[in-house]
């Protein structure tokens, strides 16, 4: 498969601010859920793909497909456009897909039932679910080396192949792999490896990402 890499703009800032160390920090690789689309501006930190609001007062409005709150901020919580979200509300468990988010309201693309106000939690998770040999948020890059590439006027971090072995069923489908710095204070998202289409590995086969590189 052909892979296209895109850095997050926040990573570029964090690198300039000396808040990330590609050679020394722990970097994790996450396979993403089907339908995920990376945004270099909005996918800045791990909370932008995995977050929750905590128990807050929520109102669900069918006519506008909105989920509203009266205090706090969905934006500060980390929710961004494109997130797949669920709730523990009786009539509106989801999943829903965010089409717009501001401090006090989320708009989704799916049908919403009138409900609330109720004290419930909104959760986002855009990583592939655990199962069949894949476990969420556990895969660390190994064999990392940092080199100066004068021929191409760049620095490069290289790592060993990333491998998951499917067991009991297929891993995937997944459209890509996200890398984030687990050592950085804000869990900086480094970037995204786009597979150019959904990929899977059948039970007993390896799901492998080869020639992993981060170039600056």
C-alpha positions as CSV (number, residue, x, y, z in Angstrom):
1,X,0.0,0.0,0.0
2,X,1.2,3.5,-0.7
3,X,1.4,5.7,2.4
4,X,1.2,9.5,2.6
5,X,2.4,11.2,5.7
6,X,1.1,14.5,7.0
7,X,2.5,16.4,10.1
8,X,0.2,18.2,12.5
9,X,0.8,21.9,12.7
10,X,0.9,21.7,16.5
11,X,3.9,19.2,16.2
12,X,5.8,21.8,14.2
13,X,5.2,24.4,16.9
14,X,6.1,21.9,19.7
15,X,9.3,21.0,17.9
16,X,10.3,24.6,17.5
17,X,9.5,25.2,21.2
18,X,11.6,22.2,22.2
19,X,8.7,20.4,23.8
20,X,9.2,17.1,21.8
21,X,12.2,14.9,21.4
22,X,11.8,12.4,18.5
23,X,14.7,10.3,19.6
24,X,14.1,10.2,23.4
25,X,10.4,10.5,23.8
26,X,8.0,7.5,23.8
27,X,6.0,7.7,20.5
28,X,2.8,5.6,20.1
29,X,1.2,4.4,16.9
30,X,-2.6,4.2,16.7
31,X,-4.7,2.6,13.9
32,X,-7.7,4.7,13.3
33,X,-11.4,3.8,12.9
34,X,-13.0,3.5,9.4
35,X,-14.1,6.9,8.2
36,X,-11.4,8.9,10.1
37,X,-10.1,11.9,8.2
38,X,-7.0,13.6,9.5
39,X,-7.0,17.4,9.9
40,X,-3.5,18.9,10.5
41,X,-5.0,22.0,12.2
42,X,-7.5,20.4,14.5
43,X,-5.8,17.1,15.4
44,X,-3.2,18.6,17.6
45,X,-3.3,16.6,20.8
46,X,-4.4,13.1,21.9
47,X,-7.5,14.7,23.5
48,X,-8.7,15.7,19.9
49,X,-9.2,12.0,19.1
50,X,-9.9,10.6,22.6
51,X,-11.7,12.7,25.2
52,X,-14.8,13.0,27.3
53,X,-16.8,15.8,28.8
54,X,-17.3,14.2,32.2
55,X,-20.8,14.2,33.7
56,X,-22.5,17.5,32.6
57,X,-26.0,18.8,32.0
58,X,-26.9,17.9,28.3
59,X,-29.9,18.7,26.2
60,X,-30.4,16.9,22.8
61,X,-32.4,18.8,20.2
62,X,-33.9,16.8,17.4
63,X,-34.8,19.7,15.1
64,X,-31.2,21.0,14.9
65,X,-29.3,17.8,15.6
66,X,-27.5,19.6,18.4
67,X,-26.2,18.5,21.8
68,X,-26.0,21.5,24.1
69,X,-24.5,22.3,27.6
70,X,-24.9,25.3,29.8
71,X,-21.4,25.6,31.3
72,X,-17.9,24.6,30.4
73,X,-16.7,24.1,26.8
74,X,-16.7,21.2,24.3
75,X,-13.8,22.9,22.6
76,X,-11.7,23.0,25.8
77,X,-12.6,19.4,26.4
78,X,-10.9,18.6,23.0
79,X,-13.8,17.8,20.8
80,X,-13.3,18.6,17.1
81,X,-15.2,18.3,13.8
82,X,-15.1,14.7,12.5
83,X,-15.0,13.1,16.0
84,X,-17.0,9.9,16.4
85,X,-18.8,10.4,19.7
86,X,-21.1,8.4,22.0
87,X,-23.0,9.3,25.1
88,X,-24.6,7.4,28.1
89,X,-27.9,9.2,27.5
90,X,-30.9,6.8,27.3
91,X,-32.4,8.0,24.0
92,X,-29.1,9.2,22.4
93,X,-26.3,6.7,22.8
94,X,-24.9,7.4,19.4
95,X,-22.5,7.0,17.7
96,X,-22.7,10.4,16.2
97,X,-20.3,12.3,13.9
98,X,-19.5,15.9,14.8
99,X,-20.1,18.4,12.0
100,X,-19.6,21.6,14.1
101,X,-18.5,22.3,17.6
102,X,-18.4,25.5,19.7
103,X,-18.1,25.9,23.4
104,X,-21.7,25.2,24.4
105,X,-22.9,23.0,21.6
106,X,-22.1,20.1,19.2
107,X,-23.9,19.6,15.9
108,X,-23.9,16.1,14.5
109,X,-24.9,14.5,11.2
110,X,-27.1,11.7,12.5
111,X,-30.7,11.8,13.8
112,X,-31.0,13.1,17.4
113,X,-34.0,12.5,19.7
114,X,-35.3,15.2,22.0
115,X,-34.0,14.5,25.5
116,X,-32.9,16.5,28.6
117,X,-31.6,18.3,30.3
118,X,-29.9,15.2,31.8
119,X,-26.6,14.7,33.5
120,X,-24.6,12.6,31.1
121,X,-21.2,12.2,29.5
122,X,-20.0,12.7,25.9
123,X,-17.1,10.6,24.8
124,X,-15.0,10.6,21.6
125,X,-12.8,7.8,20.4
126,X,-11.4,7.8,16.8
127,X,-9.0,4.9,17.3
128,X,-9.8,1.4,16.0
129,X,-11.5,-0.6,18.7
130,X,-9.6,-3.2,20.7
131,X,-9.9,-6.8,19.4
132,X,-8.5,-9.5,17.1
133,X,-4.9,-8.8,18.0
134,X,-5.2,-5.0,18.2
135,X,-5.1,-3.3,21.6
136,X,-5.8,0.4,21.8
137,X,-3.1,2.9,22.8
138,X,-0.3,0.4,23.5
139,X,2.0,0.2,20.4
140,X,5.3,2.0,21.0
141,X,7.7,2.8,18.2
142,X,11.0,0.9,18.6
143,X,14.5,1.2,17.1
144,X,14.2,5.0,16.7
145,X,17.2,6.7,15.2
146,X,17.7,10.4,14.4
147,X,20.0,11.5,11.5
148,X,20.9,14.7,9.7
149,X,20.3,14.3,6.0
150,X,22.4,17.0,4.3
151,X,21.7,15.6,0.8
152,X,18.0,16.3,1.2
153,X,18.3,19.2,3.6
154,X,16.3,17.7,6.4
155,X,16.5,15.7,9.7
156,X,14.9,12.3,9.8
157,X,13.7,10.0,12.6
158,X,13.5,6.4,11.4
159,X,11.9,3.5,13.4
160,X,11.4,-0.2,13.1
161,X,8.4,-1.6,11.2
162,X,5.2,-1.4,13.2
163,X,3.5,-4.8,13.3
164,X,0.2,-6.2,14.7
165,X,-0.7,-9.8,14.3
166,X,-4.4,-10.5,13.7
167,X,-5.9,-13.3,15.8
168,X,-9.4,-14.5,16.1
169,X,-10.6,-12.2,13.3
170,X,-9.4,-9.4,11.1
171,X,-7.6,-6.2,12.1
172,X,-9.3,-3.4,10.3
173,X,-10.6,-2.0,8.1
174,X,-8.5,1.1,9.0
175,X,-7.6,4.1,6.8
176,X,-4.4,5.1,8.5
177,X,-2.1,5.3,11.5
178,X,-1.7,8.2,13.8
179,X,1.6,8.9,15.7
180,X,1.6,10.9,19.0
181,X,4.3,11.8,21.6
182,X,3.3,10.0,24.8
183,X,6.0,11.8,26.7
184,X,5.1,15.4,25.8
185,X,2.9,17.1,28.4
186,X,0.0,17.5,26.0
187,X,0.4,14.2,24.2
188,X,1.3,16.1,21.0
189,X,0.0,14.4,17.8
190,X,3.0,14.2,15.4
191,X,1.2,13.3,12.3
192,X,-0.8,10.8,10.3
193,X,0.1,8.0,7.9
194,X,-2.7,7.8,5.3
195,X,-3.0,4.4,3.7
196,X,-4.8,5.8,0.6
197,X,-7.8,3.5,1.4
198,X,-9.0,1.1,4.1
199,X,-6.7,-1.7,4.9
200,X,-7.2,-5.0,6.8
201,X,-5.2,-8.0,7.9
202,X,-7.0,-11.4,8.0
203,X,-6.7,-13.6,11.1
204,X,-3.2,-15.1,11.3
205,X,-1.7,-12.4,9.1
206,X,0.5,-9.4,10.1
207,X,-0.7,-5.9,9.7
208,X,2.6,-4.2,9.0
209,X,3.7,-0.5,8.4
210,X,7.2,-0.5,6.9
211,X,9.8,2.2,6.5
212,X,8.4,4.5,9.2
213,X,9.9,8.0,8.9
214,X,9.3,11.4,10.4
215,X,11.1,14.1,8.4
216,X,11.7,17.8,9.3
